[in-house]
Amino acid sequence: MSGPQLVLVLRYRKAVTYGFHVLLGALEQHETATRYEVRFGDTPESTAEHIRAALATGAKVLVLWSFYSPDAAALAEELGRIRELADGSSVLHIAGGVHATAEPVQTLDAGWDIAAVGEGEMTLLKLVDAVGDPTSVTGLAYRDAVGGIVKTGRPERRPLDDFRGFSLKWDRFNALEITRGCIFSCRFKRQLLPVEAPI
């Protein structure tokens, strides 16, 4: 068997691990003809190192990002640093999560190659099947060769219960909720404090 056709490098940050774990759980259960590997970049430097190592194998590289809007500006700067350390024509940086869904064009303007819009499980599985080619995959926004915005339509949605929140293969697990709220129906009494008049 030859090397991977596709390498997925996750920009793996504590704030977004649970979302990645669900993607990994879906990927682990998915049968595909694509030979792929998954690597975890815990820092900008390790992410760039994984990209360089993947490029050395001749594989296409998808760098997966997920972030909230308050983190967008800082991560755009980090994206620039990673591109300075490791980049190439077969590397695509894909932003997913809340910010990319709400602001796909702004996400592209900030430097990402692709914005994944909406739930990402089926989008990722189709990207893997397509060896990273976004043109036939729904749920994406990207720029064409002349800079025009291409939106590939709504992502395919499946019931969330179809995808588990953990991956045995990559040893990544989400917390399990066994209850929500207080089982004792606790109440909090509101107490008004006296306000002193200014002197």
C-alpha positions as a Markdown table, in Angstrom:
| # | Residue | x | y | z |
|---|---|---|---|---|
| 1 | Met | 0.0 | 0.0 | 0.0 |
| 2 | Ser | 1.3 | 3.5 | -0.9 |
| 3 | Gly | 1.2 | 6.6 | 1.3 |
| 4 | Pro | -1.8 | 8.7 | 2.1 |
| 5 | Gln | -3.7 | 10.6 | -0.6 |
| 6 | Leu | -5.0 | 13.0 | 2.0 |
| 7 | Val | -3.8 | 14.2 | 5.3 |
| 8 | Leu | -6.2 | 16.0 | 7.7 |
| 9 | Val | -4.3 | 18.3 | 10.1 |
| 10 | Leu | -6.6 | 19.5 | 13.0 |
| 11 | Arg | -5.6 | 22.8 | 14.5 |
| 12 | Tyr | -6.5 | 21.3 | 17.9 |
| 13 | Arg | -7.3 | 23.8 | 20.6 |
| 14 | Lys | -9.0 | 23.1 | 23.9 |
| 15 | Ala | -11.9 | 25.5 | 23.2 |
| 16 | Val | -13.1 | 23.4 | 20.3 |
| 17 | Thr | -12.1 | 19.8 | 21.0 |
| 18 | Tyr | -15.7 | 18.5 | 21.4 |
| 19 | Gly | -16.6 | 19.5 | 17.9 |
| 20 | Phe | -13.6 | 17.8 | 16.5 |
| 21 | His | -14.3 | 14.7 | 18.5 |
| 22 | Val | -17.7 | 14.4 | 16.8 |
| 23 | Leu | -16.1 | 14.8 | 13.4 |
| 24 | Leu | -13.6 | 12.1 | 14.2 |
| 25 | Gly | -16.3 | 9.8 | 15.5 |
| 26 | Ala | -18.1 | 10.3 | 12.1 |
| 27 | Leu | -14.9 | 9.7 | 10.2 |
| 28 | Glu | -14.1 | 6.6 | 12.1 |
| 29 | Gln | -17.4 | 5.0 | 11.2 |
| 30 | His | -17.2 | 6.1 | 7.5 |
| 31 | Glu | -16.1 | 3.7 | 4.8 |
| 32 | Thr | -14.1 | 5.4 | 2.1 |
| 33 | Ala | -11.7 | 4.4 | -0.7 |
| 34 | Thr | -9.5 | 7.4 | 0.1 |
| 35 | Arg | -6.3 | 6.7 | 1.9 |
| 36 | Tyr | -6.0 | 9.3 | 4.6 |
| 37 | Glu | -4.3 | 10.1 | 7.9 |
| 38 | Val | -5.3 | 12.4 | 10.8 |
| 39 | Arg | -2.7 | 14.6 | 12.7 |
| 40 | Phe | -3.2 | 16.9 | 15.6 |
| 41 | Gly | -1.5 | 20.4 | 15.7 |
| 42 | Asp | -1.6 | 21.6 | 19.3 |
| 43 | Thr | 0.4 | 24.8 | 18.5 |
| 44 | Pro | 1.0 | 26.8 | 15.4 |
| 45 | Glu | 4.5 | 25.3 | 15.2 |
| 46 | Ser | 3.4 | 21.7 | 15.5 |
| 47 | Thr | 0.6 | 22.4 | 13.0 |
| 48 | Ala | 3.1 | 23.7 | 10.5 |
| 49 | Glu | 5.4 | 20.7 | 11.2 |
| 50 | His | 2.5 | 18.3 | 10.4 |
| 51 | Ile | 1.8 | 20.2 | 7.2 |
| 52 | Arg | 5.4 | 20.0 | 6.0 |
| 53 | Ala | 5.6 | 16.3 | 6.9 |
| 54 | Ala | 2.4 | 15.6 | 5.0 |
| 55 | Leu | 3.6 | 17.6 | 1.9 |
| 56 | Ala | 6.7 | 15.5 | 1.9 |
| 57 | Thr | 4.5 | 12.4 | 1.3 |
| 58 | Gly | 2.9 | 14.0 | -1.8 |
| 59 | Ala | -0.5 | 14.0 | -0.1 |
| 60 | Lys | -3.1 | 16.8 | -0.4 |
| 61 | Val | -3.4 | 18.5 | 3.0 |
| 62 | Leu | -6.6 | 19.8 | 4.6 |
| 63 | Val | -6.0 | 21.9 | 7.7 |
| 64 | Leu | -9.2 | 22.0 | 9.8 |
| 65 | Trp | -10.0 | 24.9 | 12.0 |
| 66 | Ser | -13.0 | 25.6 | 14.2 |
| 67 | Phe | -13.5 | 28.8 | 16.3 |
| 68 | Tyr | -16.0 | 31.3 | 17.7 |
| 69 | Ser | -16.3 | 34.9 | 16.6 |
| 70 | Pro | -14.3 | 36.3 | 19.5 |
| 71 | Asp | -11.3 | 34.2 | 18.5 |
| 72 | Ala | -11.5 | 35.0 | 14.8 |
| 73 | Ala | -9.0 | 37.9 | 14.6 |
| 74 | Ala | -6.4 | 36.2 | 16.7 |
| 75 | Leu | -6.7 | 32.9 | 14.7 |
| 76 | Ala | -6.4 | 34.8 | 11.4 |
| 77 | Glu | -3.0 | 36.1 | 12.6 |
| 78 | Glu | -2.1 | 32.5 | 13.6 |
| 79 | Leu | -3.2 | 31.3 | 10.2 |
| 80 | Gly | -0.8 | 33.8 | 8.6 |
| 81 | Arg | 2.1 | 32.6 | 10.8 |
| 82 | Ile | 1.4 | 28.9 | 9.9 |
| 83 | Arg | 1.3 | 29.8 | 6.2 |
| 84 | Glu | 4.7 | 31.5 | 6.5 |
| 85 | Leu | 6.1 | 28.3 | 8.1 |
| 86 | Ala | 4.4 | 25.7 | 5.8 |
| 87 | Asp | 2.4 | 26.3 | 2.7 |
| 88 | Gly | 1.9 | 25.0 | -0.8 |
| 89 | Ser | -0.5 | 24.6 | -3.6 |
| 90 | Ser | -1.9 | 21.3 | -2.2 |
| 91 | Val | -2.7 | 22.8 | 1.2 |
| 92 | Leu | -6.2 | 24.0 | 1.9 |
| 93 | His | -7.2 | 25.7 | 5.2 |
| 94 | Ile | -10.8 | 25.1 | 6.1 |
| 95 | Ala | -12.6 | 27.0 | 8.8 |
| 96 | Gly | -15.7 | 25.5 | 10.4 |
| 97 | Gly | -17.8 | 26.2 | 13.4 |
| 98 | Val | -20.0 | 29.1 | 14.5 |
| 99 | His | -18.0 | 32.0 | 13.0 |
| 100 | Ala | -17.5 | 30.4 | 9.6 |
| 101 | Thr | -21.2 | 29.5 | 9.5 |
| 102 | Ala | -22.4 | 33.0 | 10.4 |
| 103 | Glu | -19.7 | 34.9 | 8.4 |
| 104 | Pro | -18.4 | 32.8 | 5.5 |
| 105 | Val | -17.3 | 35.7 | 3.3 |
| 106 | Gln | -15.5 | 37.4 | 6.2 |
| 107 | Thr | -13.8 | 34.1 | 7.0 |
| 108 | Leu | -12.5 | 33.9 | 3.4 |
| 109 | Asp | -11.5 | 37.5 | 3.5 |
| 110 | Ala | -9.5 | 36.8 | 6.7 |
| 111 | Gly | -7.4 | 34.2 | 4.8 |
| 112 | Trp | -9.0 | 30.8 | 5.0 |
| 113 | Asp | -9.4 | 29.0 | 1.7 |
| 114 | Ile | -12.8 | 27.4 | 2.5 |
| 115 | Ala | -15.6 | 28.1 | 5.0 |
| 116 | Ala | -17.6 | 25.1 | 6.0 |
| 117 | Val | -21.2 | 26.3 | 6.7 |
| 118 | Gly | -23.5 | 24.4 | 9.1 |
| 119 | Glu | -23.0 | 21.0 | 10.6 |
| 120 | Gly | -19.8 | 19.6 | 9.5 |
| 121 | Glu | -20.1 | 15.8 | 9.8 |
| 122 | Met | -21.4 | 15.0 | 6.3 |
| 123 | Thr | -19.3 | 17.8 | 4.7 |
| 124 | Leu | -16.1 | 16.4 | 6.1 |
| 125 | Leu | -17.0 | 12.8 | 5.0 |
| 126 | Lys | -17.7 | 14.0 | 1.5 |
| 127 | Leu | -14.4 | 16.0 | 1.4 |
| 128 | Val | -12.5 | 12.9 | 2.4 |
| 129 | Asp | -14.3 | 10.9 | -0.3 |
| 130 | Ala | -13.4 | 13.6 | -2.8 |
| 131 | Val | -9.8 | 13.6 | -1.7 |
| 132 | Gly | -10.2 | 17.3 | -0.6 |
| 133 | Asp | -11.7 | 18.6 | -3.8 |
| 134 | Pro | -14.5 | 21.1 | -2.7 |
| 135 | Thr | -16.2 | 21.5 | -6.0 |
| 136 | Ser | -18.7 | 18.5 | -5.5 |
| 137 | Val | -19.2 | 19.0 | -1.8 |
| 138 | Thr | -22.2 | 20.8 | -0.4 |
| 139 | Gly | -22.0 | 23.1 | 2.7 |
| 140 | Leu | -18.9 | 25.1 | 1.6 |
| 141 | Ala | -18.0 | 28.6 | 0.5 |
| 142 | Tyr | -14.8 | 29.4 | -1.3 |
| 143 | Arg | -13.4 | 31.7 | -4.0 |
| 144 | Asp | -13.0 | 30.7 | -7.6 |
| 145 | Ala | -10.0 | 31.4 | -9.8 |
| 146 | Val | -11.0 | 35.0 | -10.4 |
| 147 | Gly | -12.0 | 35.7 | -6.8 |
| 148 | Gly | -15.8 | 35.2 | -7.1 |
| 149 | Ile | -17.6 | 33.6 | -4.1 |
| 150 | Val | -18.8 | 30.1 | -4.8 |
| 151 | Lys | -21.4 | 28.7 | -2.4 |
| 152 | Thr | -22.1 | 25.0 | -2.8 |
| 153 | Gly | -25.5 | 24.9 | -1.2 |
| 154 | Arg | -26.8 | 23.5 | 2.1 |
| 155 | Pro | -24.9 | 20.7 | 3.7 |
| 156 | Glu | -26.5 | 17.3 | 4.0 |
| 157 | Arg | -28.0 | 16.9 | 7.4 |
| 158 | Arg | -28.5 | 13.7 | 9.3 |
| 159 | Pro | -29.8 | 13.1 | 12.8 |
| 160 | Leu | -27.1 | 14.0 | 15.3 |
| 161 | Asp | -27.6 | 10.6 | 16.9 |
| 162 | Asp | -26.1 | 9.1 | 13.8 |
| 163 | Phe | -22.7 | 10.4 | 14.9 |
| 164 | Arg | -21.1 | 9.5 | 18.2 |
| 165 | Gly | -19.2 | 12.1 | 20.2 |
| 166 | Phe | -16.0 | 10.2 | 20.6 |
| 167 | Ser | -13.4 | 8.3 | 18.6 |
| 168 | Leu | -11.8 | 5.1 | 19.8 |
| 169 | Lys | -9.3 | 5.1 | 16.9 |
| 170 | Trp | -7.9 | 8.5 | 17.8 |
| 171 | Asp | -8.5 | 8.2 | 21.5 |
| 172 | Arg | -10.6 | 11.4 | 21.8 |
| 173 | Phe | -13.7 | 11.5 | 24.0 |
| 174 | Asn | -16.3 | 14.1 | 24.9 |
| 175 | Ala | -17.9 | 14.5 | 28.3 |
| 176 | Leu | -21.2 | 12.6 | 28.8 |
| 177 | Glu | -24.1 | 14.5 | 30.3 |
| 178 | Ile | -26.0 | 12.3 | 32.7 |
| 179 | Thr | -28.2 | 15.0 | 34.0 |
| 180 | Arg | -29.0 | 18.7 | 33.3 |
| 181 | Gly | -30.0 | 21.2 | 35.9 |
| 182 | Cys | -30.6 | 20.5 | 39.5 |
| 183 | Ile | -32.5 | 17.3 | 40.3 |
| 184 | Phe | -33.6 | 18.7 | 43.6 |
| 185 | Ser | -35.4 | 21.7 | 42.0 |
| 186 | Cys | -33.3 | 24.2 | 43.8 |
| 187 | Arg | -34.4 | 27.8 | 44.0 |
| 188 | Phe | -32.4 | 30.9 | 44.5 |
| 189 | Lys | -34.0 | 33.6 | 46.6 |
| 190 | Arg | -33.4 | 37.1 | 45.3 |
| 191 | Gln | -32.2 | 39.5 | 48.1 |
| 192 | Leu | -32.2 | 43.2 | 47.6 |
| 193 | Leu | -29.4 | 45.0 | 49.3 |
| 194 | Pro | -29.8 | 48.5 | 50.7 |
| 195 | Val | -28.2 | 51.2 | 48.6 |
| 196 | Glu | -26.4 | 54.0 | 50.5 |
| 197 | Ala | -27.2 | 57.5 | 49.4 |
| 198 | Pro | -24.1 | 59.5 | 48.1 |
| 199 | Ile | -22.6 | 62.0 | 50.5 |
